[in-house]
Amino acid sequence: MLEPHIQIAWTWTVRAFWTIGGFAGVTKIFEWFTNKPKIKGFWEADVVGNMHLLDGKIIGAHIMLLVDLVNVRMRPVSIRSWNLEIKTEKGEVYKAKKEPITPGFKLKLADGSFYPADFSKSILYQKTIDEPLVYGKTVRGWLRFTALNINPPDLDKNVTYILIGNDAFGKIHKIKIKRTYFSKTSSDPAYYPGAGMG
């Protein structure tokens, strides 16, 4: 025979189990937790240019991010807006402003050349509004941001990008994307399918 306190706990456990609908109820609760959208992001490339005044004074950085997104849960979700935070190797954190990608937009690199991509053919924030992110399907595209008071060469080093997406229901999705140093001085980059290149 069970001790009285164990018997009471067991009785309430059984009652709670059947109150929520038995195995079907437990399954529903499990699905509720696991079905909520969860977005993972993967960095493919970033292109950094100088942000300057008409007199040539550099006041910040122009950043183009090529990102892959995938929803790892069953419930689809649309992202209606994006923001960006940047954490440099020095530990400094900057907030970047989202900018539109207009038809034919080009980004001038530090060496005076232009990055060979038609960014407007693969705009990520357009894709995530037009169609929900569904389970297991990768969506690739460009995002454009500007950040004041950041030294563009600092973005040539180890950087953590934190993408902040607001979905159609008002939920915030934070996607941390880390990348290590590589040279972005070349205007002949690797080819990325679906990125408006070539």
ABEGO torsion letter per residue (X at the ends): XBBAAAAAAAAAAAAAAAAAGEAAAAAAAAAAAAABBBBBBBBABBBBBBBBBAAGBBAEBBBBBBBBBBBABABBBBBABBBBBBBBAAGBBBBBBBBBBBBGBBBBBAAGBBBBBBAAABBAAAAAAABBBBBGBBBBBBBBBBBBGBBAAAAABBBBBBBBBBBAAGBBBBBBBBBBBBBAABABBBBBBGAGBX
